[in-house]
Amino acid sequence: MSQDSSIINTGLRGVKVASTKISDVDGETGKLIYRGYLAKDLASKATFEEVAHLLLYEKLPDSDELKSFSSKMAKERSLPAEIIQALQTRPKSALPMDILQCAVPMLAHHDPEVKSTTKEHALTTAIKLIAKLPAIVAAWDRIRNAKQPIPPDPRLSHAANFLYMLTGNPPDEETSRFFDVCLVLHAEHAFNASTFSARQVASTTAHMYASITAAMGSLSGSLHGGANTRVMEMLIEINSPENVEPYIIREIEAGNKIMGLGHAVYKVDDPRALILAPMSKRMGEKSGETKWYEISTRLEQKGKEVFKQRKNMDIFVNVDFYSASLFYTMGIPLDLFTPVFAVSRISGWCAHVLEEQFAEAAPKAVLYRPESEYIGEYCGPTECPYVPLGQR
């Protein structure tokens, strides 16, 4: 019989495993902070390139530093021909997150200094990964649709380049800025599952490519990534603002979640959602299809009302709720929503790997090694005796 029938499954909630200077989430007041700056301020005033520099180098760049950083990013956006060729051999039905996850180790194959353990090389690797991930996602979408990948345009910003490489058309200034804001808002979010995965692998002193590959594996799981895809699928199912209330009542009575409502950390509306909502409205107007925004706003309003009336609880909108309709009206395919999240979050992941391996205040070589409690079988007071195969 088992030694202990109790099961411990905390998911490490409430357990502090490391210190960080990178970001903080205040779920009670709805504040998201990147290295001391409110994310909402950065979203309204900075570019993604500035925020990536802040996360990696611990400071906002001055004009010369930004010019240098942006130049390095632009030079690293092209993919090795061998990786394009490898992508062309993949089944067209392959999941985009699986493609992205397998492409990152291939980038390591093209790094002659992959074994380097210096911070300088790690920073160079981080810039490469931030620059190349959008190219991988865009190239795969075109390849699976029997189109040729589009080389990056050095005249375009990081955000504009992705949309250009994806669609073949340079985005207008407003759309480019909206996507840039999306990248800023998704760049970092403390010790979420994928970030913890990256840091855990980094704690072994594995190189950054390995750490980022682990983060992507974590993000590919439905409990972490893909929420805004499911939000958009829900909006498509509802199809009209008039269908919102019956849908909510049916789902709540069935014990199902309303995607995009509720968050593991925030006890108020997600501050990122408040920024994305008006952009979703504007993109709907630009595209000539406003119903997705209209369904979303009605769903938020009625969802909050019904939860209060039926369950006597407050529920709040999260970042996925409005990013879904925003990405969709930008022409981004549903199954690319999670890879697009990675295109942004790669900056935060890389910052955490750097902090894990090179932070001056951190003790060196602290391997993440949690413990577990065995609740398996014993045969009486001692271990089970081995029974030969013929006697079982």
Backbone torsions as a table, in degrees:
resi	resn	phi	psi	omega
1	MET	NA	161.4	-175.1
2	SER	-70.6	149.9	-179.8
3	GLN	-70.0	-34.6	-176.5
4	ASP	-151.6	119.4	-175.9
5	SER	-82.0	-8.4	179.6
6	SER	-72.8	148.6	-179.2
7	ILE	-120.5	126.5	176.3
8	ILE	-99.8	121.3	179.3
9	ASN	-149.9	71.6	-173.6
10	THR	-86.1	-16.5	-173.3
11	GLY	61.8	21.5	-179.2
12	LEU	62.3	15.7	179.0
13	ARG	-65.0	130.2	-179.5
14	GLY	83.0	-3.7	-179.3
15	VAL	-96.4	120.4	178.6
16	LYS	-90.2	119.9	-174.6
17	VAL	-106.1	-14.5	-178.5
18	ALA	-164.7	162.1	172.6
19	SER	-96.5	152.2	179.2
20	THR	-147.2	147.5	173.5
21	LYS	-106.8	5.8	-169.6
22	ILE	-83.4	-51.7	-177.2
23	SER	-154.6	163.5	178.2
24	ASP	-143.8	142.9	177.1
25	VAL	-119.7	118.2	175.1
26	ASP	-102.5	95.9	-175.1
27	GLY	-70.4	-23.0	-178.4
28	GLU	-74.1	-38.8	-177.5
29	THR	-105.8	-4.6	178.3
30	GLY	73.9	45.5	178.3
31	LYS	-115.3	132.9	173.2
32	LEU	-119.2	124.5	-173.2
33	ILE	-122.1	130.4	172.0
34	TYR	-107.8	112.1	177.9
35	ARG	44.5	47.3	175.5
36	GLY	92.4	-14.1	-177.9
37	TYR	-100.7	137.7	173.5
38	LEU	-65.0	131.1	179.9
39	ALA	-60.1	-33.7	-179.2
40	LYS	-66.8	-32.9	176.6
41	ASP	-69.9	-41.8	178.6
42	LEU	-63.9	-38.8	-179.1
43	ALA	-64.4	-33.7	-177.0
44	SER	-87.6	-19.7	-171.2
45	LYS	-123.4	-21.5	-174.4
46	ALA	-113.4	166.3	172.5
47	THR	-98.8	166.8	177.5
48	PHE	-61.1	-38.4	179.1
49	GLU	-59.1	-41.4	177.7
50	GLU	-63.5	-42.5	-178.3
51	VAL	-68.3	-40.2	177.2
52	ALA	-61.4	-41.8	176.9
53	HIS	-61.8	-43.3	178.2
54	LEU	-58.6	-45.7	-178.0
55	LEU	-67.0	-40.5	-176.7
56	LEU	-79.4	-43.4	-171.5
57	TYR	-104.7	1.6	173.9
58	GLU	70.6	17.0	177.6
59	LYS	-157.0	149.7	171.3
60	LEU	-70.6	139.3	-176.1
61	PRO	-77.4	151.1	166.8
62	ASP	-81.9	-178.3	-173.1
63	SER	-62.7	-39.5	179.7
64	ASP	-69.1	-41.5	179.0
65	GLU	-65.0	-38.9	178.7
66	LEU	-66.8	-41.1	178.1
67	LYS	-61.3	-43.2	179.7
68	SER	-66.1	-44.8	-178.9
69	PHE	-64.1	-45.5	179.7
70	SER	-63.2	-36.4	178.1
71	SER	-65.1	-42.8	177.7
72	LYS	-62.2	-41.6	178.8
73	MET	-61.8	-45.8	-178.1
74	ALA	-60.6	-38.7	-179.0
75	LYS	-69.9	-20.9	-175.5
76	GLU	-100.0	2.8	-174.2
77	ARG	-75.2	-25.0	-178.8
78	SER	-72.0	145.8	179.3
79	LEU	-98.1	145.9	172.9
80	PRO	-57.2	141.9	-178.9
81	ALA	-57.9	-33.7	-178.8
82	GLU	-64.9	-32.1	178.7
83	ILE	-73.3	-40.1	174.6
84	ILE	-58.7	-44.4	179.1
85	GLN	-62.8	-39.4	178.8
86	ALA	-65.0	-41.3	178.4
87	LEU	-62.5	-33.8	-178.9
88	GLN	-70.5	-13.9	177.2
89	THR	-92.2	-7.5	-176.8
90	ARG	-77.8	148.3	174.8
91	PRO	-60.4	137.1	-176.6
92	LYS	-65.4	-16.1	179.3
93	SER	-88.1	-0.1	-178.1
94	ALA	-60.8	144.0	179.1
95	LEU	-69.5	133.4	-177.8
96	PRO	-56.3	-37.1	178.6
97	MET	-67.1	-33.6	176.3
98	ASP	-67.2	-39.4	176.8
99	ILE	-62.0	-47.3	-179.1
100	LEU	-62.2	-42.5	-178.8
101	GLN	-66.2	-35.1	-179.8
102	CYS	-79.9	-21.7	-178.1
103	ALA	-75.6	-30.1	-177.6
104	VAL	-63.4	-46.0	175.3
105	PRO	-61.9	-29.9	177.0
106	MET	-65.6	-32.4	174.9
107	LEU	-62.6	-34.6	177.6
108	ALA	-62.1	-33.2	179.9
109	HIS	-63.8	-23.1	-177.8
110	HIS	-100.0	12.0	178.9
111	ASP	-107.6	103.7	-176.8
112	PRO	-65.5	-17.2	179.8
113	GLU	-109.3	28.7	-174.3
114	VAL	-58.7	-26.4	-179.3
115	LYS	-84.5	-3.4	-179.5
116	SER	-61.9	141.3	-179.4
117	THR	-113.8	18.9	-178.7
118	THR	-88.7	153.1	176.9
119	LYS	-65.7	-35.8	179.7
120	GLU	-58.8	-44.8	178.8
121	HIS	-68.0	-37.9	179.2
122	ALA	-62.2	-39.2	177.0
123	LEU	-65.5	-40.7	176.8
124	THR	-61.6	-41.7	178.4
125	THR	-63.6	-41.1	179.4
126	ALA	-60.3	-44.5	178.9
127	ILE	-62.3	-41.6	177.9
128	LYS	-59.5	-46.5	-176.6
129	LEU	-66.8	-43.7	178.3
130	ILE	-61.0	-39.4	-177.8
131	ALA	-73.2	-37.7	-170.2
132	LYS	-90.4	-23.4	-178.4
133	LEU	-58.4	-44.3	177.3
134	PRO	-60.0	-36.9	179.9
135	ALA	-65.2	-37.2	179.0
136	ILE	-65.6	-47.6	-178.6
137	VAL	-61.7	-46.7	-179.1
138	ALA	-65.9	-42.5	-179.5
139	ALA	-61.9	-42.9	-178.7
140	TRP	-64.3	-41.9	-179.3
141	ASP	-62.2	-38.2	179.7
142	ARG	-72.5	-41.9	-179.5
143	ILE	-61.9	-43.3	-178.1
144	ARG	-69.9	-16.9	176.2
145	ASN	-103.2	21.7	175.8
146	ALA	60.6	36.2	176.6
147	LYS	-119.6	157.8	178.0
148	GLN	-81.2	137.7	174.2
149	PRO	-59.4	148.1	-178.6
150	ILE	-103.7	127.1	177.2
151	PRO	-65.0	150.9	178.3
152	PRO	-66.8	155.9	177.7
153	ASP	-106.3	114.2	-176.6
154	PRO	-63.3	-14.1	179.2
155	ARG	-81.4	-14.2	-175.4
156	LEU	-96.3	154.9	176.2
157	SER	-71.6	172.5	179.4
158	HIS	-58.7	-47.8	-179.0
159	ALA	-65.5	-46.7	-178.6
160	ALA	-64.4	-35.9	179.3
161	ASN	-61.6	-41.7	-179.8
162	PHE	-61.6	-48.6	-179.4
163	LEU	-63.2	-36.0	177.3
164	TYR	-66.7	-47.7	-179.4
165	MET	-66.5	-25.7	179.4
166	LEU	-78.6	-46.2	-171.6
167	THR	-102.8	-22.8	-175.4
168	GLY	89.9	-3.0	-179.9
169	ASN	-122.1	125.7	176.0
170	PRO	-60.4	132.1	-178.6
171	PRO	-73.8	156.0	173.6
172	ASP	-69.9	166.1	-172.9
173	GLU	-59.9	-40.5	-178.1
174	GLU	-67.4	-44.8	178.5
175	THR	-63.4	-41.4	177.7
176	SER	-60.0	-43.6	179.6
177	ARG	-65.9	-40.5	178.3
178	PHE	-60.2	-44.0	-179.7
179	PHE	-68.3	-35.0	176.2
180	ASP	-60.2	-42.9	177.8
181	VAL	-62.7	-40.3	176.7
182	CYS	-58.0	-43.7	179.2
183	LEU	-62.8	-41.2	178.6
184	VAL	-62.3	-45.1	-174.9
185	LEU	-71.2	-23.8	179.4
186	HIS	-100.3	4.9	-170.4
187	ALA	-68.4	-29.5	-172.4
188	GLU	-160.2	146.0	178.8
189	HIS	-160.0	51.7	174.0
190	ALA	58.7	-147.9	-171.3
191	PHE	-89.9	60.8	172.8
192	ASN	-72.9	178.0	-172.4
193	ALA	-59.5	-45.6	-177.0
194	SER	-70.5	-37.0	177.3
195	THR	-65.2	-41.9	176.9
196	PHE	-61.8	-39.3	178.3
197	SER	-61.1	-44.1	178.9
198	ALA	-61.3	-43.9	-177.6
199	ARG	-70.1	-36.0	179.6
200	GLN	-62.7	-44.5	178.5
201	VAL	-68.2	-40.4	178.3
202	ALA	-60.4	-30.8	-178.8
203	SER	-66.0	-16.9	177.1
204	THR	-84.2	-3.6	-172.8
205	THR	74.3	17.1	172.6
206	ALA	-62.2	155.0	-179.2
207	HIS	-72.1	168.7	-172.8
208	MET	-63.4	-35.1	179.1
209	TYR	-58.4	-42.5	179.8
210	ALA	-66.0	-42.1	-179.6
211	SER	-63.3	-42.4	-178.9
212	ILE	-70.0	-35.8	176.6
213	THR	-61.1	-39.8	177.9
214	ALA	-64.9	-41.7	178.4
215	ALA	-59.2	-41.3	-179.6
216	MET	-67.1	-36.6	175.9
217	GLY	-60.7	-40.2	178.0
218	SER	-66.4	-42.9	-179.1
219	LEU	-65.1	-27.3	-177.4
220	SER	-69.9	-16.4	179.4
221	GLY	-74.2	144.0	-173.1
222	SER	-67.9	-21.2	178.5
223	LEU	-78.9	-9.6	178.8
224	HIS	-117.2	-59.0	-179.1
225	GLY	-98.8	167.9	172.7
226	GLY	88.4	1.9	-176.5
227	ALA	-64.8	-40.7	-178.7
228	ASN	-71.4	-24.9	172.2
229	THR	-63.6	-43.9	-180.0
230	ARG	-70.2	-29.9	173.6
231	VAL	-62.0	-46.8	-177.9
232	MET	-66.6	-38.4	175.8
233	GLU	-60.4	-38.5	177.1
234	MET	-64.4	-44.6	179.9
235	LEU	-62.2	-39.4	178.9
236	ILE	-66.0	-38.9	177.8
237	GLU	-64.8	-42.8	179.9
238	ILE	-65.9	-48.7	168.6
239	ASN	72.2	-21.0	-177.9
240	SER	-152.9	143.8	177.7
241	PRO	-55.9	-30.9	-179.3
242	GLU	-66.9	-21.4	-177.7
243	ASN	-90.8	0.2	-173.3
244	VAL	-65.7	-54.0	-173.8
245	GLU	-62.0	-46.3	176.7
246	PRO	-59.3	-36.7	179.3
247	TYR	-63.1	-46.9	-178.6
248	ILE	-61.3	-47.5	-178.5
249	ILE	-61.6	-43.6	179.7
250	ARG	-61.4	-44.3	-177.8
251	GLU	-69.0	-40.8	179.7
252	ILE	-66.8	-41.5	178.7
253	GLU	-65.1	-27.8	177.7
254	ALA	-84.4	-3.1	179.7
255	GLY	79.5	20.2	-178.7
256	ASN	-94.8	161.7	176.3
257	LYS	-83.2	154.2	168.5
258	ILE	-98.8	109.4	-174.4
259	MET	-60.2	137.0	178.8
260	GLY	92.6	-9.0	175.5
261	LEU	-109.4	127.8	-178.4
262	GLY	99.6	147.9	-178.8
263	HIS	-151.6	148.1	-178.7
264	ALA	-69.1	-20.9	-174.6
265	VAL	-117.0	-48.0	-172.7
266	TYR	-75.0	132.7	175.6
267	LYS	-104.7	8.4	174.5
268	VAL	-137.3	178.7	176.9
269	ASP	-59.9	136.0	178.0
270	ASP	-57.6	124.3	-177.4
271	PRO	-60.3	-25.9	179.2
272	ARG	-70.6	-35.8	179.9
273	ALA	-63.6	-35.1	-179.3
274	LEU	-65.8	-26.2	177.8
275	ILE	-84.8	-37.1	-176.8
276	LEU	-72.8	-30.8	-174.8
277	ALA	-57.6	-53.4	179.8
278	PRO	-64.8	-27.9	176.2
279	MET	-69.7	-36.9	176.1
280	SER	-62.0	-41.6	178.3
281	LYS	-61.6	-46.6	-177.7
282	ARG	-65.6	-41.2	178.9
283	MET	-65.8	-33.7	175.1
284	GLY	-63.2	-41.1	178.0
285	GLU	-65.6	-40.7	-179.5
286	LYS	-66.0	-36.8	-176.9
287	SER	-84.3	-12.0	-178.1
288	GLY	81.4	13.2	180.0
289	GLU	-134.7	94.6	-175.6
290	THR	-94.2	-4.1	-171.1
291	LYS	-67.9	-27.5	-179.2
292	TRP	-67.7	-39.4	174.9
293	TYR	-67.5	-42.3	-179.4
294	GLU	-62.8	-41.1	176.5
295	ILE	-63.7	-41.1	-177.9
296	SER	-62.6	-47.3	-177.6
297	THR	-65.8	-39.6	178.0
298	ARG	-67.6	-37.8	178.9
299	LEU	-64.5	-41.1	177.4
300	GLU	-62.5	-48.5	-177.5
301	GLN	-62.5	-52.2	-176.8
302	LYS	-70.0	-35.2	178.4
303	GLY	-61.6	-44.5	178.5
304	LYS	-63.8	-40.5	179.8
305	GLU	-64.4	-46.7	-176.2
306	VAL	-67.9	-40.6	177.9
307	PHE	-62.5	-37.9	179.6
308	LYS	-68.8	-42.8	-177.4
309	GLN	-72.3	-43.5	-172.2
310	ARG	-91.0	-29.6	-176.7
311	LYS	-120.2	0.0	-179.9
312	ASN	51.7	45.0	179.7
313	MET	-139.9	148.5	174.7
314	ASP	-89.3	139.9	177.4
315	ILE	-132.3	149.3	-170.2
316	PHE	-128.0	154.0	-178.1
317	VAL	-79.9	142.7	179.4
318	ASN	-113.1	178.5	-172.4
319	VAL	-61.6	-29.8	-176.4
320	ASP	-71.8	-22.3	-171.6
321	PHE	-62.2	-48.1	-178.5
322	TYR	-98.1	-17.8	175.7
323	SER	-66.5	-26.6	-179.3
324	ALA	-61.1	-57.4	-178.4
325	SER	-67.5	-30.8	178.7
326	LEU	-65.7	-50.1	178.1
327	PHE	-61.3	-41.0	-176.2
328	TYR	-63.5	-42.1	-179.7
329	THR	-76.0	-14.0	172.1
330	MET	-81.0	-7.9	179.7
331	GLY	89.3	16.2	178.9
332	ILE	-84.1	126.0	179.6
333	PRO	-60.7	148.2	-175.9
334	LEU	-55.9	-41.8	-175.5
335	ASP	-78.8	2.4	172.7
336	LEU	-99.8	-3.3	-178.5
337	PHE	-58.5	-44.7	-180.0
338	THR	-69.6	-44.9	172.9
339	PRO	-56.8	-35.5	176.6
340	VAL	-65.1	-37.3	173.2
341	PHE	-56.5	-44.5	179.3
342	ALA	-65.2	-35.7	178.1
343	VAL	-57.7	-33.9	176.8
344	SER	-85.6	-50.7	-172.9
345	ARG	-67.6	-15.6	177.2
346	ILE	-54.8	-32.5	179.4
347	SER	-65.9	-43.0	177.0
348	GLY	-68.9	-42.8	178.2
349	TRP	-56.7	-47.7	-178.5
350	CYS	-62.4	-39.5	178.1
351	ALA	-61.1	-39.4	-179.9
352	HIS	-70.2	-36.9	176.3
353	VAL	-63.7	-43.4	177.7
354	LEU	-60.5	-44.0	-179.6
355	GLU	-66.2	-40.0	-179.6
356	GLU	-62.3	-38.6	-172.5
357	GLN	-98.9	-20.4	-171.7
358	PHE	-130.4	-0.4	-179.0
359	ALA	-60.5	128.2	-176.6
360	GLU	-64.1	-34.0	-176.7
361	ALA	-81.5	-11.5	-175.5
362	ALA	-86.1	141.4	174.0
363	PRO	-64.7	143.3	-176.4
364	LYS	-79.2	148.6	172.2
365	ALA	53.8	47.4	174.2
366	VAL	-94.8	96.9	-178.4
367	LEU	-73.9	127.4	176.2
368	TYR	-65.3	120.9	-177.5
369	ARG	-148.0	75.9	179.2
370	PRO	-68.7	164.7	178.3
371	GLU	-106.1	163.9	176.4
372	SER	-132.5	166.0	177.7
373	GLU	-114.3	118.9	-177.2
374	TYR	-72.4	125.4	176.7
375	ILE	-124.2	22.7	-179.5
376	GLY	-79.0	-164.0	-171.9
377	GLU	-88.1	146.5	166.0
378	TYR	-127.5	152.1	177.9
379	CYS	-101.7	89.7	-174.6
380	GLY	76.7	-146.6	-176.1
381	PRO	-78.7	-10.4	-176.7
382	THR	-126.1	-176.1	179.5
383	GLU	-68.2	160.3	-179.3
384	CYS	-72.5	133.9	175.9
385	PRO	-74.1	145.1	178.0
386	TYR	-75.2	130.4	179.4
387	VAL	-107.2	122.7	-179.6
388	PRO	-53.7	149.7	-174.7
389	LEU	-53.1	-42.9	-176.4
390	GLY	-70.8	-15.1	-177.6
391	GLN	-101.3	1.0	-177.8
392	ARG	-84.7	NA	NA
